[in-house]
Amino acid sequence: MTGLSDDEVTRIRTAEPAGSGTVPLFLSLFLLVLAFFIILVSISTIEDVRSKAVMKSLTSTFADILPPSTDLTKLMSKTGEVIGAEEFQGEIAGLFTTHVRAVKVEVVQPGRAMRLTIPADALFFPDGEQIRPGRRDLLDRLVSSLSGRPEALRFDMQALFGDRYVDGTAMPIGETLPMRRAGALARALLGRGVPSDGLSVGLQPGDPDELVMWFHVRARGEAQVRFDAGQVVRGAADAPSDPPEARP
């Protein structure tokens, strides 16, 4: 005697199969989905180029929300403190796309030459030659990257500020805002310890609101191009090169 009527026993027996079958069914579905994703992960391959591109895009998008740290960050390579030619280009491109949203990156020659174009006001206060305090981290990391060159290579940076012709025939001889900005950038980089033999700062005909930066990877014995007061001067790679100064 169980104390239950025949109708109650019938309801319990008919309800047990339905309730007991639902949990195993959902569990089987979950295991099937889990096995599907495990298979996808096991047969997939990670593409570093695309992964880095996505991370750089996200970092550049949210750079204004989370301002970069002002602490000096030393860039490291996969093999140590020095970096290779193409890795150097990737570091520089990622550095500027992270800190400066309106940047144009052109790899002219992979592993050899790269050109970056940014608004001058991205580094300087409008209508002034004072570098923005928020760009100190950018300059620190730039110097760190330029200094991390291997024994056989030299990393050169050429910063060219645009300036307009006077009377349409010659560059200005008086002190202009691009000249003052060129001197301020040279002093800021040299003060942070950038290798002086790999730095050139000067002027070129163009938009005064635009800054063009060339990054070259050269062999130690290769000729170097220097820009002094808006003129191109070729000299020996190992010869000491003083930073160009703005003309009075």
C-alpha positions as CSV (number, residue, x, y, z in Angstrom):
1,M,0.0,0.0,0.0
2,T,1.5,3.3,-1.1
3,G,-1.4,5.5,0.0
4,L,-1.8,6.8,-3.6
5,S,-4.9,6.3,-5.7
6,D,-4.7,4.7,-9.1
7,D,-5.2,8.0,-10.8
8,E,-2.3,9.6,-8.9
9,V,0.0,6.7,-9.7
10,T,-0.9,7.0,-13.4
11,R,-0.1,10.7,-13.5
12,I,3.3,10.2,-11.9
13,R,4.2,7.5,-14.3
14,T,3.2,9.5,-17.3
15,A,5.0,12.6,-16.1
16,E,8.3,10.9,-15.3
17,P,9.4,10.1,-18.9
18,A,8.8,13.6,-20.2
19,G,10.7,15.3,-17.4
20,S,13.6,12.9,-17.4
21,G,14.1,13.2,-21.2
22,T,14.4,17.0,-21.4
23,V,17.6,17.3,-19.4
24,P,19.6,14.7,-21.4
25,L,18.3,16.3,-24.6
26,F,19.6,19.8,-23.7
27,L,22.9,18.3,-22.4
28,S,23.4,16.5,-25.7
29,L,22.8,19.7,-27.7
30,F,25.2,21.6,-25.5
31,L,27.9,18.9,-25.9
32,L,27.3,18.9,-29.7
33,V,27.8,22.7,-30.0
34,L,30.9,22.5,-27.7
35,A,32.4,19.8,-29.9
36,F,31.6,21.9,-33.0
37,F,33.6,24.9,-31.7
38,I,36.4,22.7,-30.5
39,I,36.8,21.4,-34.0
40,L,36.7,24.9,-35.4
41,V,39.5,26.0,-33.1
42,S,41.6,23.0,-33.7
43,I,41.6,23.4,-37.5
44,S,41.9,27.2,-37.5
45,T,45.2,29.1,-37.9
46,I,46.0,32.5,-36.3
47,E,47.1,35.2,-38.7
48,D,49.3,37.7,-36.9
49,V,49.0,40.4,-39.5
50,R,45.2,40.5,-39.3
51,S,45.2,40.2,-35.6
52,K,47.5,43.1,-35.2
53,A,45.5,45.1,-37.7
54,V,42.3,44.6,-35.7
55,M,44.1,45.5,-32.4
56,K,45.6,48.6,-33.9
57,S,42.2,49.6,-35.3
58,L,40.5,49.2,-31.9
59,T,43.3,51.0,-30.1
60,S,43.2,53.9,-32.5
61,T,39.4,54.1,-32.2
62,F,39.3,54.3,-28.4
63,A,42.6,56.4,-28.1
64,D,40.6,59.5,-27.3
65,I,38.5,57.7,-24.6
66,L,41.5,56.2,-22.8
67,P,44.5,58.6,-23.2
68,P,47.9,56.9,-23.5
69,S,50.1,56.5,-20.5
70,T,52.9,59.1,-20.0
71,D,55.3,56.5,-18.8
72,L,58.3,55.6,-21.0
73,T,57.6,52.3,-22.7
74,K,60.5,50.5,-24.2
75,L,59.7,48.5,-27.4
76,M,60.9,45.0,-27.5
77,S,61.2,42.6,-30.4
78,K,60.6,38.9,-30.5
79,T,64.4,38.2,-30.4
80,G,65.5,40.9,-27.9
81,E,65.8,44.6,-27.6
82,V,66.7,45.2,-31.2
83,I,64.2,45.0,-34.0
84,G,64.4,44.0,-37.7
85,A,63.6,46.1,-40.8
86,E,60.0,45.1,-41.4
87,E,59.3,44.8,-37.7
88,F,60.6,48.4,-37.3
89,Q,58.1,49.6,-40.0
90,G,55.3,47.7,-38.2
91,E,56.2,49.3,-34.8
92,I,56.3,52.8,-36.2
93,A,53.1,52.4,-38.1
94,G,51.3,50.9,-35.1
95,L,52.7,53.6,-32.9
96,F,51.4,56.5,-34.9
97,T,48.0,54.9,-35.7
98,T,47.5,54.4,-32.0
99,H,48.3,57.9,-30.9
100,V,47.3,60.0,-34.0
101,R,43.9,59.1,-35.6
102,A,44.4,61.2,-38.8
103,V,47.6,59.5,-40.0
104,K,48.4,58.3,-43.5
105,V,50.8,55.4,-43.7
106,E,52.5,54.5,-47.0
107,V,55.0,51.6,-47.2
108,V,57.0,52.8,-50.2
109,Q,59.4,49.8,-50.1
110,P,58.8,47.0,-47.6
111,G,61.6,46.7,-45.1
112,R,63.3,49.8,-46.6
113,A,61.2,53.0,-46.8
114,M,57.9,54.2,-45.3
115,R,56.2,57.6,-45.3
116,L,53.8,58.9,-42.7
117,T,51.7,62.1,-43.1
118,I,50.0,63.7,-40.2
119,P,48.5,67.1,-39.4
120,A,51.1,69.3,-37.7
121,D,48.6,70.2,-35.1
122,A,48.5,66.6,-34.0
123,L,51.9,67.2,-32.3
124,F,51.8,70.9,-31.7
125,F,49.3,73.4,-30.3
126,P,47.5,75.3,-33.0
127,D,49.5,78.3,-34.3
128,G,52.4,77.5,-31.9
129,E,55.6,75.5,-31.7
130,Q,55.0,74.0,-28.3
131,I,54.6,70.2,-28.4
132,R,51.4,69.0,-26.8
133,P,52.1,67.3,-23.4
134,G,49.9,64.4,-24.4
135,R,52.4,63.5,-27.2
136,R,55.3,62.9,-24.8
137,D,54.6,59.1,-24.7
138,L,54.6,59.1,-28.5
139,L,58.0,60.8,-28.7
140,D,59.4,58.5,-26.0
141,R,58.3,55.4,-27.8
142,L,59.5,56.8,-31.1
143,V,63.0,57.3,-29.8
144,S,63.0,53.9,-28.2
145,S,62.1,52.3,-31.6
146,L,64.7,54.3,-33.5
147,S,67.3,53.3,-30.9
148,G,66.6,49.6,-31.1
149,R,68.5,49.0,-34.3
150,P,70.8,45.9,-34.9
151,E,74.5,46.1,-35.5
152,A,74.2,45.9,-39.3
153,L,71.4,48.4,-39.8
154,R,70.6,52.0,-39.2
155,F,67.1,53.4,-38.7
156,D,66.8,56.9,-40.1
157,M,63.9,59.4,-39.6
158,Q,63.4,62.5,-41.7
159,A,60.7,65.0,-40.6
160,L,59.7,67.5,-43.2
161,F,57.4,70.4,-42.4
162,G,55.6,72.0,-45.2
163,D,56.2,75.7,-46.0
164,R,55.0,78.0,-48.8
165,Y,57.2,79.6,-51.4
166,V,57.9,83.3,-51.2
167,D,56.7,85.0,-54.4
168,G,56.3,81.5,-55.8
169,T,60.0,81.0,-56.5
170,A,62.0,80.5,-53.2
171,M,61.5,79.2,-49.7
172,P,61.2,81.9,-47.0
173,I,64.4,83.1,-45.4
174,G,62.7,84.6,-42.3
175,E,61.6,82.7,-39.3
176,T,58.2,81.0,-39.9
177,L,56.0,78.7,-37.8
178,P,57.1,75.6,-39.6
179,M,60.8,76.5,-38.9
180,R,60.1,77.0,-35.2
181,R,58.2,73.7,-35.1
182,A,61.1,71.9,-36.9
183,G,63.6,73.2,-34.3
184,A,61.3,72.2,-31.4
185,L,60.8,68.7,-32.7
186,A,64.6,68.2,-33.2
187,R,65.3,69.4,-29.7
188,A,62.6,67.2,-28.2
189,L,63.9,64.1,-30.0
190,L,67.6,64.8,-29.3
191,G,66.7,65.5,-25.6
192,R,65.2,62.0,-25.4
193,G,68.3,60.4,-26.7
194,V,67.5,59.7,-30.4
195,P,70.6,58.6,-32.3
196,S,71.8,61.9,-33.9
197,D,73.2,60.1,-37.0
198,G,69.7,58.9,-37.9
199,L,67.7,62.1,-37.5
200,S,67.0,64.8,-40.1
201,V,64.5,67.7,-39.6
202,G,63.8,70.3,-42.3
203,L,61.4,72.0,-44.6
204,Q,59.9,71.3,-47.9
205,P,57.4,73.1,-50.2
206,G,53.9,72.2,-49.2
207,D,51.1,72.7,-46.8
208,P,52.3,74.4,-43.5
209,D,49.7,72.4,-41.6
210,E,51.2,69.1,-42.7
211,L,54.1,67.1,-41.4
212,V,55.6,64.3,-43.6
213,M,57.9,61.8,-41.9
214,W,60.1,59.3,-43.8
215,F,61.5,56.2,-42.0
216,H,64.4,54.5,-43.8
217,V,66.2,51.2,-43.0
218,R,69.7,51.4,-44.3
219,A,72.9,49.5,-44.0
220,R,75.6,51.0,-41.8
221,G,77.8,51.9,-44.8
222,E,74.9,53.3,-46.9
223,A,74.8,57.0,-47.8
224,Q,72.5,59.2,-45.7
225,V,70.3,62.0,-46.9
226,R,70.2,65.1,-44.6
227,F,67.9,68.1,-44.8
228,D,69.5,71.4,-43.8
229,A,67.3,74.5,-44.0
230,G,65.1,73.0,-46.7
231,Q,67.9,71.7,-48.9
232,V,68.9,68.1,-49.5
233,V,72.5,67.2,-48.7
234,R,74.0,63.8,-49.2
235,G,76.8,62.8,-46.9
236,A,78.7,59.8,-45.6
237,A,76.7,57.5,-43.4
238,D,79.2,57.4,-40.7
239,A,80.0,61.1,-40.7
240,P,78.6,63.0,-37.7
241,S,75.5,65.0,-38.6
242,D,74.3,67.8,-36.4
243,P,70.6,68.4,-36.2
244,P,69.4,71.1,-38.6
245,E,68.5,74.4,-37.0
246,A,65.8,76.8,-38.1
247,R,67.3,79.8,-39.8
248,P,67.0,83.1,-38.2
